[in-house]
Amino acid sequence: MKHLEALYFDNSYARLPDAFYSRVRPAVQGDPYLVSFNPAAAELIELDPAQAQRADFVAYCSGRELLPGSEPIAAVYAGHQFGVYVPRLGDGRAILLGEVKTSSGQRWDMQLKGAGPTPYSRMGDGYAVLRSTVREYLCSEAMHGLGIPTTRALCIVGTDAPVYRESVETGAILLRMAPSHVRFGSFEYFSHTRQYDLLAQLADYVIDLHYPALAGTPDRHGRLLAAVVERSARLMAQWQAVGFAHGVMNTDNMSILGLTIDYGPFGFLDTFQPGFICNHTDHQGRYAYNRQPDVALWNLACLAQALLPLSTEETLRAALHGYAGIYNQTYLELMRAKLGLCTARSEDEQLIQDWLGLLARSQLDYTNSMRALSQVTVAGHCPAMLRDRVKEQPPLDTWLARYRARLKVEQSEDQVRARRMNSVNPKYILRNYLVQIAIEQAQQKDFTEIERLLTLLRRPFDEQPDCAAYAAEPPDWGRHLEVSCSS
C-alpha cells in the first residue's frame, strides 16, 4: 500500500489537445476538515488507509495542495438537458486532479467536486454543499454494494464556507473516482461544433483505454456505440430491478462506460410507484422511474447522431436496435432471480408484471415486499407483510397460486430458494429519509451516521440484526422529502 506521494499519475486526458479542457487550480474556501474517508475506495488506488490520519491529508484531498504528478483540468462537453441541447457545458464544479494508475494497470480519475469555479461554471460558483456531497458519497457506495456499475468516492472534505443555494448552506468537497468521466455530451460537443478530427481523437482515446478489443477493427467507432448501448441497457435493467431513479438523465450525465454517474436528486422507490418522480424540478416527469429505459435509448440516439461523422447511419442504427433486446433480456433475468426462478418460461414476463401491479395498487414497499416474497412456501405459507397489506386478496391468491405452480415446475426447495432470493433482494437501501438524518447530523459536526450507513450499505443483502431498524419503511415526514438538482 502506498503513501500519497507514491501514487503514480499518468494523465492521459491532459495529454489530449487543449480543446478538450481548461487547466485550472482548485480554489478551496474556508478551513477544510475531514468528514468521512472510505477505505474501500482507497484500496482501489492502492492507498494505505493510514494516510487519512496525516495532518496534510485534507489539504491534498481538497485541492489546497496538489499531489506530485497531478495536473488539474476541467473538461469541456455539451449535452441535452431535459431534452434541450445546450452547446457548451463542461465541468462547472468538477476538477480532474489526474489519473492514478495502479500496479495492475487500472486507471482511476481523481476528481474534485465542489472545489471552486472553472471556465465552465457559467453563472455558478463551482462549489458544492454538504447536503449534496453526502448524498453522492453514500449513494455511489450503496450502488457498488448492490453490484451496480458506478463512480466511487474516496472522501468528503467539509469547508464550513457559506455556499448560497435556496438558502445559505455549509460547503463541502467530494473526491470521487472513476475509470473515466467521459460522457455522451463529450462527443456531442465536438460533433456539433464540427470538430470532427477531435471527435475521432476522442473516440479513439476511449477505445484505446477502455474498449481495447475494438482498436484497429473495421468501423471501430460504430462498434464503440454498440458496446456503449450494451452497457447502458444492462445498467438501466439494474436500475429498474433494484428500484433506483436517477432524476437527471441528461446526456451530459450519461457515462461512456455505462456507469451510474452524477448523483443529484436520486431516489430509491419506497412504495412501488411506476411513475415515481424523484426530482421535484422535473415538472413534466421526463425522468420518472418508468421512463428511464426509454430515456436511455433517446440519449444513446443522441450519441449515435454525434458519431455519425465517424461511421455509417446503417451501422449506428443497427447498434441502437440492439438496445431493446439487451434491456428486456437483462431485466427479465434480474427479475426472475428476484422471484427465485431458475429457468426461463414464456409466462414469466406476465407473472412479473402482475406481481408489480399488485404492489402498485396496494402501495406496498418495493424493497421489503421483494424481500418478503422469499418467505412464501410451496406448501402455502405467505408472510403477514404481504397477506395483511395487499388490498386485493382474491387477485393475490390467484397470483400466489400461479407462482407456486411455477415453483413446482422447477421442483423448487423453499429454504434453498429463500437463500438465493435474499442474495439478490436487498434488505437495506439508501432511503432518502436515512440520508436526511445523516445530513442533519453532519451539519452539526456529527459524522457518525454517515459512517454507520457506509458500513451498512457495503452488505445490503445481509441480515444485520443491530441495524434492523434501517430496513423500516420511512416515517410520515420521510415520505414527502423533496430533492432537486441542487441536491
QUIPEKA-V807957 format. One record per residue. N is the residue number from 1. D_CENTER is the distance of its C-alpha to the mean C-alpha in whole Angstrom. Layout:
BEGIN
n=N d_center=D_CENTER
n=N d_center=D_CENTER
END
This chain:
BEGIN
n=1 d_center=28
n=2 d_center=28
n=3 d_center=29
n=4 d_center=27
n=5 d_center=30
n=6 d_center=30
n=7 d_center=26
n=8 d_center=27
n=9 d_center=25
n=10 d_center=26
n=11 d_center=24
n=12 d_center=24
n=13 d_center=23
n=14 d_center=25
n=15 d_center=28
n=16 d_center=27
n=17 d_center=29
n=18 d_center=29
n=19 d_center=28
n=20 d_center=25
n=21 d_center=24
n=22 d_center=26
n=23 d_center=27
n=24 d_center=27
n=25 d_center=27
n=26 d_center=25
n=27 d_center=27
n=28 d_center=26
n=29 d_center=28
n=30 d_center=30
n=31 d_center=30
n=32 d_center=27
n=33 d_center=26
n=34 d_center=24
n=35 d_center=22
n=36 d_center=19
n=37 d_center=19
n=38 d_center=17
n=39 d_center=19
n=40 d_center=17
n=41 d_center=15
n=42 d_center=19
n=43 d_center=20
n=44 d_center=18
n=45 d_center=20
n=46 d_center=23
n=47 d_center=24
n=48 d_center=26
n=49 d_center=24
n=50 d_center=28
n=51 d_center=27
n=52 d_center=25
n=53 d_center=29
n=54 d_center=30
n=55 d_center=32
n=56 d_center=30
n=57 d_center=27
n=58 d_center=25
n=59 d_center=27
n=60 d_center=26
n=61 d_center=22
n=62 d_center=23
n=63 d_center=24
n=64 d_center=28
n=65 d_center=29
n=66 d_center=28
n=67 d_center=27
n=68 d_center=30
n=69 d_center=29
n=70 d_center=26
n=71 d_center=26
n=72 d_center=24
n=73 d_center=23
n=74 d_center=21
n=75 d_center=20
n=76 d_center=21
n=77 d_center=20
n=78 d_center=20
n=79 d_center=18
n=80 d_center=19
n=81 d_center=18
n=82 d_center=18
n=83 d_center=20
n=84 d_center=23
n=85 d_center=23
n=86 d_center=23
n=87 d_center=25
n=88 d_center=24
n=89 d_center=21
n=90 d_center=19
n=91 d_center=18
n=92 d_center=19
n=93 d_center=18
n=94 d_center=17
n=95 d_center=19
n=96 d_center=19
n=97 d_center=21
n=98 d_center=21
n=99 d_center=20
n=100 d_center=21
n=101 d_center=23
n=102 d_center=23
n=103 d_center=27
n=104 d_center=25
n=105 d_center=24
n=106 d_center=20
n=107 d_center=19
n=108 d_center=16
n=109 d_center=16
n=110 d_center=17
n=111 d_center=16
n=112 d_center=17
n=113 d_center=16
n=114 d_center=18
n=115 d_center=21
n=116 d_center=23
n=117 d_center=24
n=118 d_center=24
n=119 d_center=26
n=120 d_center=23
n=121 d_center=23
n=122 d_center=25
n=123 d_center=26
n=124 d_center=24
n=125 d_center=24
n=126 d_center=22
n=127 d_center=21
n=128 d_center=18
n=129 d_center=19
n=130 d_center=19
n=131 d_center=17
n=132 d_center=14
n=133 d_center=14
n=134 d_center=14
n=135 d_center=11
n=136 d_center=9
n=137 d_center=11
n=138 d_center=11
n=139 d_center=7
n=140 d_center=6
n=141 d_center=9
n=142 d_center=9
n=143 d_center=6
n=144 d_center=8
n=145 d_center=11
n=146 d_center=11
n=147 d_center=11
n=148 d_center=7
n=149 d_center=7
n=150 d_center=5
n=151 d_center=7
n=152 d_center=9
n=153 d_center=12
n=154 d_center=15
n=155 d_center=17
n=156 d_center=17
n=157 d_center=21
n=158 d_center=23
n=159 d_center=25
n=160 d_center=27
n=161 d_center=28
n=162 d_center=28
n=163 d_center=25
n=164 d_center=26
n=165 d_center=24
n=166 d_center=25
n=167 d_center=27
n=168 d_center=27
n=169 d_center=25
n=170 d_center=24
n=171 d_center=22
n=172 d_center=20
n=173 d_center=18
n=174 d_center=15
n=175 d_center=16
n=176 d_center=12
n=177 d_center=12
n=178 d_center=11
n=179 d_center=14
n=180 d_center=14
n=181 d_center=13
n=182 d_center=15
n=183 d_center=13
n=184 d_center=15
n=185 d_center=17
n=186 d_center=19
n=187 d_center=21
n=188 d_center=22
n=189 d_center=23
n=190 d_center=25
n=191 d_center=26
n=192 d_center=27
n=193 d_center=29
n=194 d_center=31
n=195 d_center=30
n=196 d_center=30
n=197 d_center=31
n=198 d_center=28
n=199 d_center=26
n=200 d_center=28
n=201 d_center=27
n=202 d_center=23
n=203 d_center=23
n=204 d_center=25
n=205 d_center=24
n=206 d_center=20
n=207 d_center=22
n=208 d_center=24
n=209 d_center=22
n=210 d_center=19
n=211 d_center=21
n=212 d_center=24
n=213 d_center=25
n=214 d_center=26
n=215 d_center=28
n=216 d_center=31
n=217 d_center=31
n=218 d_center=32
n=219 d_center=30
n=220 d_center=27
n=221 d_center=25
n=222 d_center=26
n=223 d_center=24
n=224 d_center=21
n=225 d_center=20
n=226 d_center=21
n=227 d_center=19
n=228 d_center=16
n=229 d_center=17
n=230 d_center=17
n=231 d_center=13
n=232 d_center=12
n=233 d_center=14
n=234 d_center=13
n=235 d_center=9
n=236 d_center=10
n=237 d_center=13
n=238 d_center=10
n=239 d_center=9
n=240 d_center=12
n=241 d_center=14
n=242 d_center=12
n=243 d_center=12
n=244 d_center=9
n=245 d_center=9
n=246 d_center=7
n=247 d_center=11
n=248 d_center=11
n=249 d_center=11
n=250 d_center=13
n=251 d_center=14
n=252 d_center=14
n=253 d_center=10
n=254 d_center=10
n=255 d_center=10
n=256 d_center=13
n=257 d_center=12
n=258 d_center=10
n=259 d_center=6
n=260 d_center=3
n=261 d_center=5
n=262 d_center=7
n=263 d_center=6
n=264 d_center=10
n=265 d_center=11
n=266 d_center=9
n=267 d_center=11
n=268 d_center=11
n=269 d_center=15
n=270 d_center=18
n=271 d_center=21
n=272 d_center=20
n=273 d_center=20
n=274 d_center=19
n=275 d_center=19
n=276 d_center=17
n=277 d_center=16
n=278 d_center=14
n=279 d_center=15
n=280 d_center=19
n=281 d_center=19
n=282 d_center=19
n=283 d_center=22
n=284 d_center=22
n=285 d_center=19
n=286 d_center=18
n=287 d_center=14
n=288 d_center=16
n=289 d_center=14
n=290 d_center=17
n=291 d_center=16
n=292 d_center=13
n=293 d_center=14
n=294 d_center=17
n=295 d_center=15
n=296 d_center=14
n=297 d_center=17
n=298 d_center=18
n=299 d_center=16
n=300 d_center=17
n=301 d_center=21
n=302 d_center=20
n=303 d_center=19
n=304 d_center=22
n=305 d_center=25
n=306 d_center=24
n=307 d_center=25
n=308 d_center=28
n=309 d_center=30
n=310 d_center=29
n=311 d_center=30
n=312 d_center=31
n=313 d_center=30
n=314 d_center=31
n=315 d_center=29
n=316 d_center=26
n=317 d_center=27
n=318 d_center=27
n=319 d_center=24
n=320 d_center=22
n=321 d_center=24
n=322 d_center=23
n=323 d_center=19
n=324 d_center=21
n=325 d_center=22
n=326 d_center=19
n=327 d_center=17
n=328 d_center=20
n=329 d_center=21
n=330 d_center=18
n=331 d_center=17
n=332 d_center=21
n=333 d_center=20
n=334 d_center=18
n=335 d_center=20
n=336 d_center=23
n=337 d_center=22
n=338 d_center=20
n=339 d_center=24
n=340 d_center=26
n=341 d_center=27
n=342 d_center=28
n=343 d_center=29
n=344 d_center=29
n=345 d_center=31
n=346 d_center=31
n=347 d_center=31
n=348 d_center=28
n=349 d_center=26
n=350 d_center=29
n=351 d_center=28
n=352 d_center=25
n=353 d_center=25
n=354 d_center=28
n=355 d_center=26
n=356 d_center=23
n=357 d_center=26
n=358 d_center=28
n=359 d_center=25
n=360 d_center=24
n=361 d_center=28
n=362 d_center=28
n=363 d_center=25
n=364 d_center=24
n=365 d_center=21
n=366 d_center=19
n=367 d_center=18
n=368 d_center=21
n=369 d_center=23
n=370 d_center=21
n=371 d_center=22
n=372 d_center=26
n=373 d_center=26
n=374 d_center=27
n=375 d_center=30
n=376 d_center=32
n=377 d_center=34
n=378 d_center=36
n=379 d_center=40
n=380 d_center=38
n=381 d_center=37
n=382 d_center=34
n=383 d_center=32
n=384 d_center=33
n=385 d_center=30
n=386 d_center=30
n=387 d_center=34
n=388 d_center=34
n=389 d_center=32
n=390 d_center=31
n=391 d_center=34
n=392 d_center=35
n=393 d_center=37
n=394 d_center=38
n=395 d_center=35
n=396 d_center=34
n=397 d_center=37
n=398 d_center=37
n=399 d_center=33
n=400 d_center=34
n=401 d_center=37
n=402 d_center=35
n=403 d_center=32
n=404 d_center=35
n=405 d_center=37
n=406 d_center=34
n=407 d_center=33
n=408 d_center=37
n=409 d_center=37
n=410 d_center=35
n=411 d_center=37
n=412 d_center=34
n=413 d_center=35
n=414 d_center=33
n=415 d_center=32
n=416 d_center=31
n=417 d_center=29
n=418 d_center=28
n=419 d_center=27
n=420 d_center=25
n=421 d_center=23
n=422 d_center=22
n=423 d_center=20
n=424 d_center=18
n=425 d_center=18
n=426 d_center=16
n=427 d_center=19
n=428 d_center=16
n=429 d_center=13
n=430 d_center=12
n=431 d_center=14
n=432 d_center=15
n=433 d_center=18
n=434 d_center=18
n=435 d_center=16
n=436 d_center=19
n=437 d_center=21
n=438 d_center=19
n=439 d_center=19
n=440 d_center=23
n=441 d_center=24
n=442 d_center=23
n=443 d_center=24
n=444 d_center=27
n=445 d_center=27
n=446 d_center=26
n=447 d_center=23
n=448 d_center=24
n=449 d_center=21
n=450 d_center=18
n=451 d_center=20
n=452 d_center=20
n=453 d_center=17
n=454 d_center=16
n=455 d_center=18
n=456 d_center=18
n=457 d_center=14
n=458 d_center=15
n=459 d_center=17
n=460 d_center=16
n=461 d_center=18
n=462 d_center=21
n=463 d_center=24
n=464 d_center=24
n=465 d_center=27
n=466 d_center=27
n=467 d_center=24
n=468 d_center=25
n=469 d_center=25
n=470 d_center=21
n=471 d_center=21
n=472 d_center=23
n=473 d_center=22
n=474 d_center=22
n=475 d_center=25
n=476 d_center=27
n=477 d_center=25
n=478 d_center=22
n=479 d_center=22
n=480 d_center=22
n=481 d_center=20
n=482 d_center=19
n=483 d_center=16
n=484 d_center=16
n=485 d_center=15
n=486 d_center=17
n=487 d_center=14
END
